[in-house]
């Protein structure tokens, strides 16, 4: 890993006539982004809101992979649903609640307790949720096959 601090750069290109932005970052594909339907946008593109919720989901998944790898823990599949609640409080619109629901499939039922600990550890180290000022709830389920 590189020494801290790390820097991540994203830019965009926009015109007054086109509601879709072209997000760019060095070395990455261009990502179209537009307002969500709730804000009068087309609703068929990634929006800043869905990108933030997606960042939480992907950060959790990558955090779990790192934790499981470091613990030499074998797993079969991980599913995650994230629900971000955007609300207006005290005249400020912001995400007020983030709910993560994860399910992990494993082969060995005897490893269920260890799997639950690792799922919670991944939630504890997820840098995106730790960077937000929103209530975070977390539910984990382990399914032994």
N, C-alpha and C positions, 0 to 999 in steps of 0.2 A: 504494500500500500504506500502511496505517496505521502509525504509529510503534510501536515495541516498548515495553513488553511487550504482548502480546495476551492476552485472557482468554476462555475458552470455558466456558460453564456448562451443566451437565446435572443434572437432578433426576429423582426417581422417585416414584411412588406405589405402595404395596404394602399387602397385608393378609395376616394369617397363613394364611388359607384359600386364597389364590390364589398359585401358584408363579410366575406371570408378572408381571414388573414392567412398568410403563408409564414408559419413559424419555421425558423431555421436555427441550426446549431452546427458548429464545425464537425464535419464527419458524419452527420446524420441526414436521413431523408427529410424533406420538407413535410411539415405536418399542417394540414388545413385546420383552422380554428375559427369558430363563429359564435355569436351569442346563442344561448339555449332558447328554446321556444318560450320558456317562462319570461324571458326578457325581450321578446319580440323577434328573436332570431329564427333561422330556418329550422332548427332542431334536428338537422341531419349531419352535423359535424361535431367533432370534439369541441367543447367550450372550456373556458377557464375553470368553470365549476367541475365539469366531468374530468378534466385533466388533473385537478387537485385530488379528487376522490380516487382517480386512477393511480396517482402517485402514491397514495396511502396503500392501496391494494398491492401494487408492485413492490413497494418498499417492504411491506410485511412479508411477501413471498420470498424476496431476496434475503431478508433478515433470517427467515426460518431456514432457508437453504444453508446459509453461513453457520447458523447455530447447529443444525443437524450435522453438517460436514465436520465441524470442529469437535462434535461429540461422537463422531463415527456412528451415527444413528441411521439405520436403514428405514426407508419409508416408501410407500407405493404411490400415493397421490395426495395433493393438497388442493382444496377448493376454498375460495375466500369470496365473500360478498361484503361490500362496504356501502353503507348508507350514510351520506353526508346531509345534514340538515342545515339549510341556509335560512336564516331568520333575520328579522329586523328588531333590534332591541336598543333602546335609548338612542334612537335615530341613526343607528349604525347597522348596516347590513353586513353580516358575517356568518361564517359557519359556527354554529353553536354546539353541535353534537355530531360525533362520528361514531358509528356503530359497526364493528367488525364481527363477522360470524365466520368462523373457519371450521373446516372438517378435514381431518387427516386420516388417510387409510394406511394401515400397517398390516404386516403379515402375522406378527407375533402378539397375541393377546397379553402375554406376560409383560410386554413392554408398554402397556397402556399408560401407566402412571408416569413413566419416564417421558413418553411422548407428550403428555399434557404439560409437564414441566418445561419441555423445550418449546412448545407452542406459546406458553406464557413468556418465556425468556425472549422469544422473537418479538413479541408485542412490546416488551420493556425496552428493547434496543432499537426499535424502528425510529430512525431519525426524523422521518417526515411527521409522524404523529407527535413526536416530542417537540417539534418546531412550531406546532400550532397552538393557538389559544382557544381550544374547544374541548368540551367534555368528551372523553373517549370511553366507550364501553366495549367489552371484549367477551365473546362467547366462543368456547372451543369444544369440539367434539372429536373423539378419537374412535374410529371404526376399525376393529380388528377383523380381518377376513379369514 
